[in-house]
Amino acid sequence: AFGWFWIGFYLVRGEQLILGPFQGDVACSRIAKGRGVCGTAWAKAHTLVVPDVDKFPGHIACSSSSRSEIVVPLVGDGVVKAVLDIDSDTLATFDEIDQYYLELLCSHLSKALYA
């Protein structure tokens, strides 16, 4: 419905993100803290909107089709427990409106899952 080619959750397990529920082709199954967009969003505990993944230092190319990305942390007890990762095959797909509503969604999910 949104035209995104990949969306999924990575769950924090120790010092790695482990691939959880997702829609799309199989992606990276493990990501270290601080690596790539997902690992960086986890380490910094805030949303990252990346208009061009090729310009993001250390981007992990799980799919060569990915052109832009947004990653939103899910927080419980003040700690990141998971991240929502959405990829698009178009440059600059995500903006502050997407960020606002995805953060709102992840806030509700965090309260339901980690309260």
N, CA, C and O atoms as a GROMACS GRO file, in nm:
protein
  460
    1ALA      N    1   0.082  -0.120   0.000
    1ALA     CA    2   0.000   0.000   0.000
    1ALA      C    3   0.086   0.125   0.000
    1ALA      O    4   0.048   0.226  -0.059
    2PHE      N    5   0.202   0.120   0.066
    2PHE     CA    6   0.286   0.239   0.076
    2PHE      C    7   0.394   0.242  -0.033
    2PHE      O    8   0.459   0.346  -0.051
    3GLY      N    9   0.414   0.133  -0.104
    3GLY     CA   10   0.517   0.130  -0.207
    3GLY      C   11   0.656   0.100  -0.154
    3GLY      O   12   0.754   0.112  -0.228
    4TRP      N   13   0.666   0.060  -0.028
    4TRP     CA   14   0.796   0.022   0.027
    4TRP      C   15   0.826  -0.121  -0.013
    4TRP      O   16   0.734  -0.204  -0.019
    5PHE      N   17   0.951  -0.153  -0.041
    5PHE     CA   18   0.978  -0.291  -0.082
    5PHE      C   19   1.022  -0.380   0.033
    5PHE      O   20   1.025  -0.502   0.018
    6TRP      N   21   1.056  -0.321   0.148
    6TRP     CA   22   1.095  -0.403   0.262
    6TRP      C   23   1.059  -0.331   0.391
    6TRP      O   24   1.084  -0.212   0.406
    7ILE      N   25   1.000  -0.406   0.484
    7ILE     CA   26   0.970  -0.352   0.617
    7ILE      C   27   0.983  -0.466   0.717
    7ILE      O   28   0.937  -0.577   0.692
    8GLY      N   29   1.046  -0.437   0.830
    8GLY     CA   30   1.061  -0.542   0.929
    8GLY      C   31   1.115  -0.490   1.060
    8GLY      O   32   1.151  -0.373   1.073
    9PHE      N   33   1.119  -0.579   1.155
    9PHE     CA   34   1.170  -0.548   1.288
    9PHE      C   35   1.299  -0.626   1.310
    9PHE      O   36   1.312  -0.741   1.270
   10TYR      N   37   1.394  -0.560   1.376
   10TYR     CA   38   1.513  -0.625   1.428
   10TYR      C   39   1.503  -0.617   1.580
   10TYR      O   40   1.477  -0.511   1.635
   11LEU      N   41   1.523  -0.729   1.647
   11LEU     CA   42   1.509  -0.739   1.792
   11LEU      C   43   1.647  -0.739   1.857
   11LEU      O   44   1.738  -0.808   1.811
   12VAL      N   45   1.661  -0.663   1.964
   12VAL     CA   46   1.788  -0.657   2.036
   12VAL      C   47   1.806  -0.786   2.114
   12VAL      O   48   1.721  -0.825   2.194
   13ARG      N   49   1.917  -0.851   2.089
   13ARG     CA   50   1.956  -0.972   2.161
   13ARG      C   51   2.105  -0.958   2.191
   13ARG      O   52   2.189  -0.978   2.104
   14GLY      N   53   2.136  -0.923   2.316
   14GLY     CA   54   2.276  -0.900   2.353
   14GLY      C   55   2.329  -0.778   2.281
   14GLY      O   56   2.272  -0.670   2.291
   15GLU      N   57   2.438  -0.795   2.210
   15GLU     CA   58   2.500  -0.684   2.136
   15GLU      C   59   2.470  -0.691   1.986
   15GLU      O   60   2.544  -0.635   1.905
   16GLN      N   61   2.360  -0.760   1.950
   16GLN     CA   62   2.322  -0.772   1.810
   16GLN      C   63   2.175  -0.746   1.792
   16GLN      O   64   2.094  -0.764   1.884
   17LEU      N   65   2.141  -0.702   1.672
   17LEU     CA   66   2.002  -0.700   1.628
   17LEU      C   67   1.979  -0.828   1.550
   17LEU      O   68   2.057  -0.862   1.461
   18ILE      N   69   1.871  -0.897   1.583
   18ILE     CA   70   1.836  -1.022   1.516
   18ILE      C   71   1.709  -0.999   1.437
   18ILE      O   72   1.614  -0.941   1.488
   19LEU      N   73   1.706  -1.043   1.313
   19LEU     CA   74   1.590  -1.024   1.227
   19LEU      C   75   1.467  -1.087   1.289
   19LEU      O   76   1.468  -1.205   1.325
   20GLY      N   77   1.360  -1.009   1.301
   20GLY     CA   78   1.232  -1.055   1.352
   20GLY      C   79   1.131  -1.060   1.238
   20GLY      O   80   1.168  -1.088   1.124
   21PRO      N   81   1.005  -1.032   1.268
   21PRO     CA   82   0.902  -1.034   1.164
   21PRO      C   83   0.933  -0.931   1.055
   21PRO      O   84   0.973  -0.818   1.084
   22PHE      N   85   0.913  -0.972   0.929
   22PHE     CA   86   0.941  -0.880   0.817
   22PHE      C   87   0.856  -0.916   0.697
   22PHE      O   88   0.798  -1.024   0.689
   23GLN      N   89   0.850  -0.823   0.603
   23GLN     CA   90   0.781  -0.841   0.476
   23GLN      C   91   0.879  -0.804   0.366
   23GLN      O   92   0.930  -0.692   0.363
   24GLY      N   93   0.906  -0.895   0.275
   24GLY     CA   94   1.000  -0.870   0.167
   24GLY      C   95   1.098  -0.986   0.157
   24GLY      O   96   1.081  -1.089   0.223
   25ASP      N   97   1.201  -0.968   0.076
   25ASP     CA   98   1.304  -1.071   0.062
   25ASP      C   99   1.380  -1.083   0.193
   25ASP      O  100   1.387  -0.989   0.271
   26VAL      N  101   1.439  -1.202   0.216
   26VAL     CA  102   1.520  -1.222   0.335
   26VAL      C  103   1.634  -1.120   0.332
   26VAL      O  104   1.701  -1.101   0.230
   27ALA      N  105   1.655  -1.056   0.447
   27ALA     CA  106   1.756  -0.951   0.457
   27ALA      C  107   1.868  -0.997   0.549
   27ALA      O  108   1.880  -1.116   0.578
   28CYS      N  109   1.949  -0.904   0.593
   28CYS     CA  110   2.054  -0.934   0.691
   28CYS      C  111   1.988  -0.992   0.814
   28CYS      O  112   1.887  -0.940   0.862
   29SER      N  113   2.042  -1.099   0.865
   29SER     CA  114   1.979  -1.163   0.981
   29SER      C  115   2.037  -1.115   1.114
   29SER      O  116   1.972  -1.128   1.217
   30ARG      N  117   2.158  -1.060   1.112
   30ARG     CA  118   2.222  -1.009   1.234
   30ARG      C  119   2.297  -0.880   1.201
   30ARG      O  120   2.365  -0.870   1.100
   31ILE      N  121   2.282  -0.783   1.290
   31ILE     CA  122   2.350  -0.654   1.272
   31ILE      C  123   2.410  -0.614   1.407
   31ILE      O  124   2.342  -0.617   1.509
   32ALA      N  125   2.536  -0.578   1.407
   32ALA     CA  126   2.604  -0.538   1.530
   32ALA      C  127   2.564  -0.396   1.570
   32ALA      O  128   2.530  -0.314   1.485
   33LYS      N  129   2.568  -0.370   1.700
   33LYS     CA  130   2.537  -0.237   1.751
   33LYS      C  131   2.633  -0.136   1.691
   33LYS      O  132   2.755  -0.156   1.690
   34GLY      N  133   2.577  -0.026   1.640
   34GLY     CA  134   2.658   0.080   1.580
   34GLY      C  135   2.691   0.060   1.434
   34GLY      O  136   2.754   0.147   1.374
   35ARG      N  137   2.650  -0.053   1.374
   35ARG     CA  138   2.680  -0.080   1.233
   35ARG      C  139   2.560  -0.053   1.146
   35ARG      O  140   2.447  -0.087   1.183
   36GLY      N  141   2.582   0.008   1.031
   36GLY     CA  142   2.474   0.034   0.937
   36GLY      C  143   2.372   0.131   0.995
   36GLY      O  144   2.391   0.186   1.103
   37VAL      N  145   2.263   0.149   0.923
   37VAL     CA  146   2.158   0.242   0.966
   37VAL      C  147   2.087   0.185   1.090
   37VAL      O  148   2.064   0.258   1.186
   38CYS      N  149   2.052   0.057   1.086
   38CYS     CA  150   1.981  -0.004   1.200
   38CYS      C  151   2.064  -0.003   1.326
   38CYS      O  152   2.016   0.038   1.432
   39GLY      N  153   2.188  -0.047   1.317
   39GLY     CA  154   2.275  -0.052   1.434
   39GLY      C  155   2.306   0.086   1.489
   39GLY      O  156   2.323   0.103   1.610
   40THR      N  157   2.314   0.186   1.401
   40THR     CA  158   2.339   0.323   1.444
   40THR      C  159   2.216   0.381   1.513
   40THR      O  160   2.228   0.448   1.616
   41ALA      N  161   2.097   0.357   1.458
   41ALA     CA  162   1.973   0.404   1.522
   41ALA      C  163   1.959   0.342   1.660
   41ALA      O  164   1.916   0.408   1.755
   42TRP      N  165   1.995   0.215   1.673
   42TRP     CA  166   1.993   0.147   1.803
   42TRP      C  167   2.093   0.213   1.898
   42TRP      O  168   2.056   0.247   2.011
   43ALA      N  169   2.217   0.231   1.855
   43ALA     CA  170   2.320   0.287   1.941
   43ALA      C  171   2.287   0.430   1.985
   43ALA      O  172   2.313   0.467   2.100
   44LYS      N  173   2.230   0.509   1.895
   44LYS     CA  174   2.198   0.649   1.927
   44LYS      C  175   2.059   0.664   1.989
   44LYS      O  176   2.026   0.771   2.041
   45ALA      N  177   1.979   0.558   1.984
   45ALA     CA  178   1.844   0.557   2.041
   45ALA      C  179   1.756   0.668   1.985
   45ALA      O  180   1.678   0.731   2.057
   46HIS      N  181   1.770   0.692   1.855
   46HIS     CA  182   1.677   0.785   1.789
   46HIS      C  183   1.660   0.747   1.642
   46HIS      O  184   1.741   0.675   1.584
   47THR      N  185   1.553   0.799   1.585
   47THR     CA  186   1.517   0.768   1.447
   47THR      C  187   1.621   0.824   1.350
   47THR      O  188   1.673   0.934   1.369
   48LEU      N  189   1.650   0.746   1.248
   48LEU     CA  190   1.736   0.792   1.139
   48LEU      C  191   1.657   0.787   1.009
   48LEU      O  192   1.600   0.684   0.974
   49VAL      N  193   1.655   0.899   0.939
   49VAL     CA  194   1.595   0.909   0.806
   49VAL      C  195   1.712   0.928   0.710
   49VAL      O  196   1.785   1.026   0.719
   50VAL      N  197   1.727   0.834   0.617
   50VAL     CA  198   1.841   0.837   0.525
   50VAL      C  199   1.788   0.849   0.382
   50VAL      O  200   1.736   0.752   0.327
   51PRO      N  201   1.800   0.968   0.322
   51PRO     CA  202   1.748   0.989   0.187
   51PRO      C  203   1.822   0.911   0.078
   51PRO      O  204   1.764   0.876  -0.025
   52ASP      N  205   1.952   0.883   0.101
   52ASP     CA  206   2.033   0.810   0.004
   52ASP      C  207   2.128   0.719   0.082
   52ASP      O  208   2.228   0.765   0.137
   53VAL      N  209   2.096   0.590   0.086
   53VAL     CA  210   2.175   0.497   0.168
   53VAL      C  211   2.320   0.486   0.121
   53VAL      O  212   2.408   0.452   0.200
   54ASP      N  213   2.345   0.514  -0.006
   54ASP     CA  214   2.482   0.507  -0.056
   54ASP      C  215   2.571   0.615   0.005
   54ASP      O  216   2.693   0.604   0.001
   55LYS      N  217   2.510   0.719   0.061
   55LYS     CA  218   2.586   0.827   0.124
   55LYS      C  219   2.595   0.812   0.276
   55LYS      O  220   2.655   0.895   0.344
   56PHE      N  221   2.535   0.705   0.330
   56PHE     CA  222   2.542   0.681   0.474
   56PHE      C  223   2.669   0.603   0.505
   56PHE      O  224   2.686   0.492   0.455
   57PRO      N  225   2.759   0.661   0.588
   57PRO     CA  226   2.884   0.590   0.620
   57PRO      C  227   2.857   0.455   0.686
   57PRO      O  228   2.786   0.446   0.786
   58GLY      N  229   2.914   0.351   0.629
   58GLY     CA  230   2.900   0.217   0.686
   58GLY      C  231   2.769   0.148   0.655
   58GLY      O  232   2.736   0.048   0.719
   59HIS      N  233   2.693   0.200   0.558
   59HIS     CA  234   2.566   0.136   0.522
   59HIS      C  235   2.589  -0.010   0.488
   59HIS      O  236   2.682  -0.045   0.416
   60ILE      N  237   2.503  -0.096   0.541
   60ILE     CA  238   2.509  -0.239   0.512
   60ILE      C  239   2.410  -0.266   0.399
   60ILE      O  240   2.289  -0.248   0.417
   61ALA      N  241   2.458  -0.309   0.286
   61ALA     CA  242   2.372  -0.332   0.170
   61ALA      C  243   2.311  -0.471   0.176
   61ALA      O  244   2.361  -0.564   0.112
   62CYS      N  245   2.204  -0.485   0.253
   62CYS     CA  246   2.134  -0.614   0.259
   62CYS      C  247   2.065  -0.642   0.126
   62CYS      O  248   2.047  -0.757   0.087
   63SER      N  249   2.026  -0.535   0.057
   63SER     CA  250   1.967  -0.547  -0.076
   63SER      C  251   2.021  -0.434  -0.163
   63SER      O  252   2.025  -0.319  -0.121
   64SER      N  253   2.063  -0.468  -0.283
   64SER     CA  254   2.113  -0.366  -0.374
   64SER      C  255   2.002  -0.276  -0.425
   64SER      O  256   2.029  -0.172  -0.485
   65SER      N  257   1.876  -0.314  -0.402
   65SER     CA  258   1.762  -0.232  -0.444
   65SER      C  259   1.732  -0.118  -0.348
   65SER      O  260   1.662  -0.024  -0.384
   66SER      N  261   1.785  -0.125  -0.227
   66SER     CA  262   1.758  -0.020  -0.128
   66SER      C  263   1.822   0.111  -0.168
   66SER      O  264   1.942   0.117  -0.198
   67ARG      N  265   1.741   0.218  -0.169
   67ARG     CA  266   1.792   0.351  -0.204
   67ARG      C  267   1.775   0.450  -0.089
   67ARG      O  268   1.859   0.539  -0.072
   68SER      N  269   1.667   0.436  -0.011
   68SER     CA  270   1.646   0.521   0.106
   68SER      C  271   1.587   0.437   0.217
   68SER      O  272   1.535   0.328   0.194
   69GLU      N  273   1.597   0.490   0.341
   69GLU     CA  274   1.562   0.407   0.456
   69GLU      C  275   1.522   0.494   0.574
   69GLU      O  276   1.568   0.607   0.589
   70ILE      N  277   1.434   0.439   0.658
   70ILE     CA  278   1.402   0.499   0.787
   70ILE      C  279   1.407   0.388   0.891
   70ILE      O  280   1.357   0.278   0.868
   71VAL      N  281   1.467   0.418   1.005
   71VAL     CA  282   1.477   0.322   1.115
   71VAL      C  283   1.430   0.391   1.242
   71VAL      O  284   1.480   0.497   1.279
   72VAL      N  285   1.333   0.328   1.309
   72VAL     CA  286   1.272   0.385   1.429
   72VAL      C  287   1.291   0.288   1.546
   72VAL      O  288   1.247   0.173   1.538
   73PRO      N  289   1.356   0.333   1.654
   73PRO     CA  290   1.373   0.246   1.771
   73PRO      C  291   1.242   0.226   1.848
   73PRO      O  292   1.157   0.316   1.854
   74LEU      N  293   1.227   0.109   1.906
   74LEU     CA  294   1.120   0.079   2.002
   74LEU      C  295   1.188   0.071   2.138
   74LEU      O  296   1.280  -0.007   2.158
   75VAL      N  297   1.140   0.153   2.232
   75VAL     CA  298   1.206   0.168   2.361
   75VAL      C  299   1.116   0.119   2.472
   75VAL      O  300   0.996   0.147   2.474
   76GLY      N  301   1.174   0.045   2.565
   76GLY     CA  302   1.105   0.001   2.685
   76GLY      C  303   1.198   0.017   2.804
   76GLY      O  304   1.315  -0.021   2.796
   77ASP      N  305   1.149   0.072   2.913
   77ASP     CA  306   1.231   0.096   3.032
   77ASP      C  307   1.356   0.178   3.000
   77ASP      O  308   1.462   0.157   3.060
   78GLY      N  309   1.343   0.271   2.905
   78GLY     CA  310   1.454   0.358   2.870
   78GLY      C  311   1.562   0.294   2.786
   78GLY      O  312   1.668   0.354   2.765
   79VAL      N  313   1.537   0.173   2.737
   79VAL     CA  314   1.636   0.098   2.659
   79VAL      C  315   1.576   0.057   2.526
   79VAL      O  316   1.459   0.018   2.520
   80VAL      N  317   1.653   0.067   2.418
   80VAL     CA  318   1.605   0.021   2.288
   80VAL      C  319   1.592  -0.131   2.292
   80VAL      O  320   1.688  -0.202   2.324
   81LYS      N  321   1.473  -0.180   2.259
   81LYS     CA  322   1.444  -0.324   2.260
   81LYS      C  323   1.438  -0.383   2.119
   81LYS      O  324   1.459  -0.502   2.099
   82ALA      N  325   1.410  -0.295   2.019
   82ALA     CA  326   1.398  -0.337   1.879
   82ALA      C  327   1.402  -0.212   1.792
   82ALA      O  328   1.396  -0.100   1.842
   83VAL      N  329   1.414  -0.233   1.663
   83VAL     CA  330   1.401  -0.122   1.568
   83VAL      C  331   1.308  -0.165   1.455
   83VAL      O  332   1.307  -0.281   1.414
   84LEU      N  333   1.232  -0.069   1.406
   84LEU     CA  334   1.152  -0.087   1.285
   84LEU      C  335   1.234  -0.033   1.170
   84LEU      O  336   1.277   0.083   1.174
   85ASP      N  337   1.256  -0.114   1.069
   85ASP     CA  338   1.338  -0.077   0.954
   85ASP      C  339   1.251  -0.080   0.829
   85ASP      O  340   1.186  -0.181   0.800
   86ILE      N  341   1.250   0.030   0.754
   86ILE     CA  342   1.172   0.036   0.630
   86ILE      C  343   1.264   0.085   0.520
   86ILE      O  344   1.331   0.188   0.534
   87ASP      N  345   1.268   0.011   0.410
   87ASP     CA  346   1.351   0.045   0.295
   87ASP      C  347   1.264   0.075   0.174
   87ASP      O  348   1.156   0.018   0.156
   88SER      N  349   1.313   0.167   0.092
   88SER     CA  350   1.246   0.201  -0.033
   88SER      C  351   1.347   0.188  -0.147
   88SER      O  352   1.467   0.207  -0.128
   89ASP      N  353   1.296   0.156  -0.264
   89ASP     CA  354   1.384   0.149  -0.381
   89ASP      C  355   1.389   0.283  -0.455
   89ASP      O  356   1.436   0.290  -0.569
   90THR      N  357   1.340   0.388  -0.390
   90THR     CA  358   1.342   0.524  -0.446
   90THR      C  359   1.418   0.616  -0.350
   90THR      O  360   1.407   0.602  -0.228
   91LEU      N  361   1.495   0.708  -0.405
   91LEU     CA  362   1.566   0.804  -0.322
   91LEU      C  363   1.468   0.895  -0.248
   91LEU      O  364   1.360   0.926  -0.299
   92ALA      N  365   1.507   0.937  -0.128
   92ALA     CA  366   1.434   1.038  -0.048
   92ALA      C  367   1.286   1.008  -0.032
   92ALA      O  368   1.202   1.097  -0.044
   93THR      N  369   1.254   0.882  -0.006
   93THR     CA  370   1.113   0.843   0.012
   93THR      C  371   1.055   0.896   0.142
   93THR      O  372   0.938   0.934   0.146
   94PHE      N  373   1.135   0.900   0.248
   94PHE     CA  374   1.084   0.928   0.382
   94PHE      C  375   1.111   1.072   0.422
   94PHE      O  376   1.215   1.129   0.388
   95ASP      N  377   1.016   1.130   0.495
   95ASP     CA  378   1.030   1.269   0.540
   95ASP      C  379   0.985   1.281   0.685
   95ASP      O  380   0.962   1.181   0.753
   96GLU      N  381   0.973   1.406   0.732
   96GLU     CA  382   0.938   1.429   0.873
   96GLU      C  383   0.796   1.383   0.906
   96GLU      O  384   0.768   1.353   1.022
   97ILE      N  385   0.709   1.378   0.808
   97ILE     CA  386   0.573   1.328   0.832
   97ILE      C  387   0.577   1.177   0.857
   97ILE      O  388   0.514   1.127   0.951
   98ASP      N  389   0.651   1.106   0.773
   98ASP     CA  390   0.670   0.961   0.796
   98ASP      C  391   0.733   0.938   0.933
   98ASP      O  392   0.689   0.851   1.007
   99GLN      N  393   0.834   1.016   0.965
   99GLN     CA  394   0.903   1.001   1.093
   99GLN      C  395   0.805   1.021   1.208
   99GLN      O  396   0.802   0.941   1.301
  100TYR      N  397   0.726   1.126   1.202
  100TYR     CA  398   0.632   1.156   1.310
  100TYR      C  399   0.536   1.038   1.334
  100TYR      O  400   0.520   0.992   1.446
  101TYR      N  401   0.473   0.991   1.227
  101TYR     CA  402   0.372   0.887   1.243
  101TYR      C  403   0.432   0.750   1.274
  101TYR      O  404   0.372   0.672   1.348
  102LEU      N  405   0.548   0.720   1.220
  102LEU     CA  406   0.613   0.593   1.253
  102LEU      C  407   0.663   0.593   1.397
  102LEU      O  408   0.658   0.491   1.464
  103GLU      N  409   0.712   0.708   1.445
  103GLU     CA  410   0.751   0.717   1.586
  103GLU      C  411   0.629   0.702   1.677
  103GLU      O  412   0.637   0.638   1.782
  104LEU      N  413   0.516   0.760   1.637
  104LEU     CA  414   0.393   0.745   1.714
  104LEU      C  415   0.351   0.597   1.719
  104LEU      O  416   0.317   0.545   1.825
  105LEU      N  417   0.354   0.531   1.604
  105LEU     CA  418   0.321   0.389   1.598
  105LEU      C  419   0.414   0.307   1.686
  105LEU      O  420   0.369   0.222   1.762
  106CYS      N  421   0.544   0.333   1.676
  106CYS     CA  422   0.641   0.257   1.755
  106CYS      C  423   0.627   0.287   1.904
  106CYS      O  424   0.655   0.200   1.987
  107SER      N  425   0.586   0.406   1.938
  107SER     CA  426   0.561   0.439   2.079
  107SER      C  427   0.446   0.354   2.133
  107SER      O  428   0.455   0.300   2.243
  108HIS      N  429   0.339   0.342   2.055
  108HIS     CA  430   0.226   0.258   2.097
  108HIS      C  431   0.266   0.111   2.105
  108HIS      O  432   0.227   0.041   2.198
  109LEU      N  433   0.343   0.064   2.007
  109LEU     CA  434   0.390  -0.074   2.011
  109LEU      C  435   0.479  -0.099   2.133
  109LEU      O  436   0.466  -0.202   2.199
  110SER      N  437   0.567  -0.006   2.162
  110SER     CA  438   0.656  -0.019   2.277
  110SER      C  439   0.577  -0.029   2.406
  110SER      O  440   0.607  -0.113   2.492
  111LYS      N  441   0.476   0.055   2.421
  111LYS     CA  442   0.393   0.051   2.542
  111LYS      C  443   0.320  -0.082   2.554
  111LYS      O  444   0.309  -0.138   2.664
  112ALA      N  445   0.271  -0.135   2.442
  112ALA     CA  446   0.198  -0.262   2.443
  112ALA      C  447   0.292  -0.381   2.469
  112ALA      O  448   0.254  -0.477   2.537
  113LEU      N  449   0.413  -0.375   2.416
  113LEU     CA  450   0.504  -0.488   2.426
  113LEU      C  451   0.596  -0.485   2.547
  113LEU      O  452   0.632  -0.590   2.601
  114TYR      N  453   0.634  -0.366   2.590
  114TYR     CA  454   0.740  -0.357   2.691
  114TYR      C  455   0.697  -0.290   2.820
  114TYR      O  456   0.781  -0.261   2.906
  115ALA      N  457   0.568  -0.264   2.837
  115ALA     CA  458   0.522  -0.198   2.962
  115ALA      C  459   0.504  -0.298   3.072
  115ALA      O  460   0.465  -0.261   3.184
   0.00000   0.00000   0.00000
